[in-house]
Amino acid sequence: KDVKIQVEFNPAEVAEYRLVGYETRALRREDFNNDKIDAGDVGSGHSVTAIYEITPVGRKKLVDDLRYGSPAAEAPKADPVTNAKPGELGYLKLRYKLPKEDKSRLIELPIRAADALPRLDAASSDIRFATAVATFGQMLKGGKWTGAVSYDDVIALAQGAKGDDPFGLRAEFVNLVRIAKSLK
């Protein structure tokens, strides 16, 4: 009925992160445990994918550090990590309500570096397709974060990730990207 996702990244492992595509749907941290605040609805049989872009500690950051510290809108730096296990990139909390319930249930689990896939082509067709859709969305928004990715790259990724497409929706997406490419 109502689903909320909260991800906390381990600052000892993750230098910076960005939630792709949800800039206008951010949930305030203090509202995560409040069952009266709705987040997003997920219908029965549907799924949601949250994609985070991360920069591991020690790699070149996408955004330069500020000279005078954090802007007011940014959360303050976390205290030194005391309960993170080695190789733990972050911690996931998922809060959801069953269709006829008003009280939410909580699932918590660590996000381990060992669970990360070495390459995108090792991911499931659903993850690869979601990545193609997210990349296309970022391109339509001006491509600030997409680098040298082209429409042809998105088409190839989506084509290779069509998987089971009983209603032709993934094929329709590929055609939509082709149309966007032709309009450019």
N, C-alpha and C positions, 0 to 999 in steps of 0.2 A: 504494500500500500504506500508507504512512505519510506524512502531510503536516503541515508546520509552516509557519506564516506569522509573519513578524516585520515590524512596521511601526515605523519611526523617524520621528518628526515633526520638522520644522525649526522650532526655537523662534523664529526670526526671522519666521516666517509663521503658526505655530499656537500660540495662547496656552494652550489646553487641549484635551484630547481624552478620549473615552470609548469603549471597545469595547462595543458593545451586545450583551447577552445571554450573554457568555462569562465572567461573573464567577468561576465555579467551575472554569473550564478554562484558567486563565492558565498559560502556560509560562514558567518562569524564564528570564531572559535567557541565562544561562550554559548552559542545556540545549538551546538552538537548534541548535548544531553537533554535539551528542552524538547519534550514530545509535543508541545503545543506549536512549535515552529516547524512548518512544512519545508521540505527540501525539494525532492523530486519524486515523482511517482513512477514506478516501474510496473507495467501491467503483467499479468500472469503469462508466462511463457516468453517474456521479453528479457533482454539483457542490456546492460549499460557497460560501456568501456570508458575508463578514465586513463588518459595518457599523460604521463609526466615526462618532461625532458629534464635530465639531470646532468650536472657536471661533477664528476668525482673530484675529491680533494687531490691536488697535485696536477690537475689538467688546466689548460688555459680556459678562463671563464669567458662566457659570452657577453657578460655585462661587467664593466670595470667597477672596482670598489670605489666608494665615495671618499672624498678627501676628508670630510668632517663627520663621518659616521653614517648611521641609518637615517633615511627620511622618516618623518613622523608616521606615515602610513604603513611602514614596514614593522613587522613584529620585532621586539627586542631580541638580541642574541640570547640563545639558550645558555643556561649554566653548563659547566663542563659535564659531559656525558658520564654518568656513574653506573647506570644499569644496562647499557647497551652491550651486547655480546660481540666478540670479534666477527667481522664480516657482515654485520647487520647494517643494511643501508637505511632502514627506517622501520616504522611500525604502523600497521594499518588497523583502523577501527571502522567497522561497518555496523551501522544501526539501522534496523528495519522493523516495520510493523506488518504483521500478517493481516490479510484482508478484513477480518471482522474484529480486530483488536485495536485498542487505543494505546496500549503500553508497548514501547519498543523493546526489541531484543538486541543484544550486542555480541558481535563476533570480533575478536582481536587476534592478530597474528603478526609476527615479525616479517619484514621483507629482507630476505637474505641475498647477499651477493652471489652465493653459490647457486641460487635459483634463476639467475639472469641467464638469458640465452646469449651465446657468443656472437651471433649474427642474426639479422632480421630473417634471412631465409630459413633459419632453424625454427622459427615461430610457427604457430598454427595458422591455417588459412584465415581464420577469423581475426587474429591479431594483425596479420599482414594486410587484410582488407581494411580493417579499422585504421591502420596507419596510412593507407592510401587515401581514405576519406578525410582523415584529419589533415594530411598534407595538402590535399586539394582545397580544403577550407581555409588553411593558412595562406595558400597562394591567392585565393580570391580576396583575402583581406590585405593583400599587398606584398606578401611573401617576406616580411621582415625577418623571419626565423628559418626560412626554407633553404637558404644558400643557393646553390646552383641546380637545385631540383627542377626538372622540366615537366611539362604536361605529359610528354612521352614516358618519363620515369614513372609518373603516377599511373598512367594507363598500363604500363608493363607490370607494375606491382599489383594493381587490381586484377588484371587479366590472369596473372599467375596465382591469385588467391580467390578465384571465384568459388571454388569448393562446391558444396551443394547449394544450388540456386533455383529451387523449385518454382518460384514466382517470377524469376527473371529480374529481380531487383538489382543484383550485382552487375548484371549485363547492362541494365539501364544506367547505372552509375558510370560505367565505362563509356557509354555513348554520351553521357552528359559532359564528361571530361573532354571527349573528342570535340563536342560542340564548343565548349569554352576555348579550347585550343584554336579552333577555326575562327573565332571572333577576335582573337588577340592580334 
